[in-house]
Amino acid sequence: MSMKTIDCCGKTCPLPVIETKNALEKEGINEIAVLVDNPISRENVMRFLQSQGFSVSVMEENNVHRIEASRSGREEEKTVTTAQKLLVFIDGETIGRGSEELGAILMKSFLLTLKELNPLPWRIIFINSGVRLAVGDSQFIAALHELAALGTDILSCGMCLDYYGIRDRLAAGRVSNMFEIASSFLEATNVIKP
């Protein structure tokens, strides 16, 4: 059986990930090639395929990234896990209503307290103005680096970083997309939104 190829050039995330997911679900294939024309889509598609048990390689020619992925003929049986996955969802720079100054103090206290939780947060997602907390000049970077060192996955919405013009200043975690963010809610066992 030949490798299925999906051309997602000219499409922005999360469309390449969604089209890849749909192809895998509809056709039950074990080999796929996805063409994208930007590094963000390349990284997001690669991460998605790897999360689905695929081995991934990438070739680039004329600004087109060809992501080739394959997995063994039978899917590995997925083991049911009882591990808790605590998701922290932050959509602003402060906590609560009222004083912005107090709200920033509360946010710093909240982020410092997260490392004391049991279980530790599995993932922290920043969207909208919350992405400003993960950039280089943020007073929260040290706390986020501590959490990352403890194993917490820190994601910032790429569209939000672009909206505020701060993608190049991201200093904690990695850039994500709406598909991965939405999927995180399904995968989480608990969600905290301060």
C-alpha positions as CSV (number, residue, x, y, z in Angstrom):
1,M,0.0,0.0,0.0
2,S,1.4,3.4,-1.0
3,M,1.9,6.2,1.5
4,K,-1.1,8.6,1.7
5,T,-0.1,12.2,1.0
6,I,-2.0,15.3,2.3
7,D,-1.1,18.7,0.9
8,C,-1.7,21.3,3.6
9,C,0.4,24.1,2.0
10,G,-1.1,27.5,2.4
11,K,-3.2,26.4,5.5
12,T,-2.6,27.7,8.9
13,C,-2.8,25.8,12.2
14,P,-4.8,24.1,13.4
15,L,-6.0,23.0,9.9
16,P,-3.0,20.8,9.0
17,V,-3.3,18.9,12.3
18,I,-7.1,18.5,11.8
19,E,-6.7,17.3,8.2
20,T,-4.0,14.8,9.3
21,K,-6.2,13.6,12.2
22,N,-9.2,13.2,9.9
23,A,-7.2,11.2,7.3
24,L,-5.9,8.8,10.0
25,E,-9.4,8.3,11.4
26,K,-11.2,7.8,8.1
27,E,-8.6,5.6,6.4
28,G,-7.0,3.7,9.2
29,I,-3.5,4.2,7.6
30,N,-0.1,3.4,9.1
31,E,1.9,5.6,6.7
32,I,1.3,9.2,5.8
33,A,3.1,12.2,4.3
34,V,1.9,15.7,5.1
35,L,3.1,18.7,3.2
36,V,3.2,22.1,5.0
37,D,4.8,25.4,4.2
38,N,5.6,26.9,7.6
39,P,7.6,25.8,10.6
40,I,4.7,26.1,13.1
41,S,2.5,23.7,11.1
42,R,5.5,21.4,10.8
43,E,6.1,21.3,14.5
44,N,2.4,20.9,15.3
45,V,1.8,18.1,12.8
46,M,5.0,16.3,14.0
47,R,3.9,16.5,17.6
48,F,0.4,15.2,16.8
49,L,1.7,12.3,14.8
50,Q,4.2,11.3,17.5
51,S,1.4,11.4,20.1
52,Q,-0.4,8.9,17.9
53,G,2.5,6.5,17.9
54,F,4.1,7.4,14.6
55,S,7.8,7.6,13.9
56,V,8.4,10.9,12.1
57,S,11.0,12.3,9.7
58,V,11.0,15.6,7.9
59,M,12.5,16.7,4.5
60,E,12.5,20.3,3.3
61,E,12.7,21.4,-0.3
62,N,11.7,24.8,-1.8
63,N,10.2,26.0,1.5
64,V,7.9,22.9,1.7
65,H,8.3,20.6,4.6
66,R,7.4,16.9,3.8
67,I,6.6,15.1,7.1
68,E,6.7,11.4,6.6
69,A,5.3,9.2,9.4
70,S,4.8,5.5,9.9
71,R,3.9,3.1,12.6
72,S,3.8,-0.7,12.9
73,G,1.0,-2.5,11.1
74,R,-1.0,-2.9,14.3
75,E,-1.5,-0.2,16.9
76,E,-0.1,-0.9,20.2
77,E,-2.7,-1.6,22.7
78,K,-3.2,1.5,24.8
79,T,-3.0,0.9,28.5
80,V,-5.6,2.6,30.6
81,T,-3.9,5.0,33.0
82,T,-5.3,6.3,36.2
83,A,-2.7,9.1,36.4
84,Q,-4.2,12.4,37.1
85,K,-3.6,15.1,34.5
86,L,-4.1,18.5,36.1
87,L,-4.6,21.2,33.5
88,V,-4.2,24.9,34.5
89,F,-5.8,27.3,32.1
90,I,-4.8,31.0,32.2
91,D,-6.5,33.5,30.0
92,G,-5.3,36.8,31.5
93,E,-2.5,38.5,33.3
94,T,-4.2,38.9,36.6
95,I,-6.5,36.9,38.9
96,G,-9.9,38.3,40.0
97,R,-11.7,41.6,39.4
98,G,-10.8,44.9,40.9
99,S,-7.3,46.1,41.4
100,E,-4.9,45.2,38.6
101,E,-2.0,45.5,41.0
102,L,-3.5,43.1,43.5
103,G,-4.5,40.8,40.6
104,A,-0.9,40.6,39.5
105,I,0.3,39.8,43.0
106,L,-2.4,37.0,43.3
107,M,-1.3,35.6,39.9
108,K,2.4,35.4,41.1
109,S,1.3,33.8,44.3
110,F,-0.8,31.3,42.4
111,L,2.0,30.3,40.0
112,L,4.5,29.9,42.9
113,T,2.0,27.7,44.7
114,L,1.4,25.4,41.8
115,K,4.7,23.6,42.4
116,E,3.5,22.6,45.8
117,L,0.4,20.8,44.5
118,N,0.2,17.0,44.4
119,P,-0.1,16.1,41.7
120,L,1.9,18.8,39.9
121,P,0.2,20.4,37.0
122,W,0.5,18.2,33.9
123,R,0.1,21.2,31.6
124,I,-0.4,25.0,31.8
125,I,-2.0,26.7,28.9
126,F,-1.8,30.4,28.3
127,I,-4.2,32.1,25.9
128,N,-5.3,35.7,25.1
129,S,-3.3,38.2,27.3
130,G,-2.2,35.3,29.5
131,V,0.6,34.6,27.0
132,R,2.3,37.8,28.3
133,L,3.1,35.9,31.4
134,A,5.5,33.5,29.5
135,V,7.6,36.2,27.8
136,G,11.2,37.2,28.7
137,D,10.4,40.4,30.7
138,S,7.6,38.8,32.7
139,Q,8.0,38.7,36.5
140,F,6.6,35.1,36.3
141,I,9.4,33.5,34.2
142,A,11.3,32.1,37.2
143,A,8.2,30.4,38.5
144,L,7.4,28.9,35.1
145,H,10.9,27.7,34.6
146,E,10.7,25.9,38.0
147,L,7.5,24.2,37.0
148,A,8.9,23.2,33.6
149,A,12.0,21.7,35.4
150,L,9.6,19.7,37.5
151,G,7.9,18.3,34.3
152,T,5.0,20.6,33.7
153,D,4.3,21.2,30.0
154,I,3.8,24.9,29.4
155,L,1.9,25.9,26.2
156,S,1.2,29.4,24.8
157,C,-1.4,30.0,22.0
158,G,0.5,30.9,18.8
159,M,-2.3,33.0,17.5
160,C,-2.3,35.0,20.7
161,L,1.4,35.5,20.7
162,D,1.2,36.8,17.1
163,Y,-1.8,39.0,18.0
164,Y,0.3,40.7,20.7
165,G,3.5,40.6,18.5
166,I,5.5,38.8,21.2
167,R,6.1,35.3,19.7
168,D,9.9,36.0,19.4
169,R,10.0,36.9,23.2
170,L,8.5,33.6,24.4
171,A,10.8,32.5,27.2
172,A,8.9,29.7,29.0
173,G,7.4,26.6,27.3
174,R,6.5,26.3,23.7
175,V,4.1,27.6,21.1
176,S,0.9,25.6,20.6
177,N,-2.3,25.7,18.6
178,M,-6.0,25.6,19.2
179,F,-6.3,21.9,18.3
180,E,-3.7,20.9,20.9
181,I,-5.3,23.3,23.4
182,A,-8.8,21.9,22.9
183,S,-7.5,18.3,23.0
184,S,-5.8,19.1,26.3
185,F,-9.2,19.7,27.9
186,L,-10.4,16.3,26.8
187,E,-7.3,14.6,28.1
188,A,-7.2,16.4,31.4
189,T,-8.7,14.8,34.5
190,N,-9.0,18.1,36.3
191,V,-9.0,21.8,35.1
192,I,-8.1,24.8,37.2
193,K,-8.8,28.3,35.9
194,P,-7.7,31.0,38.3
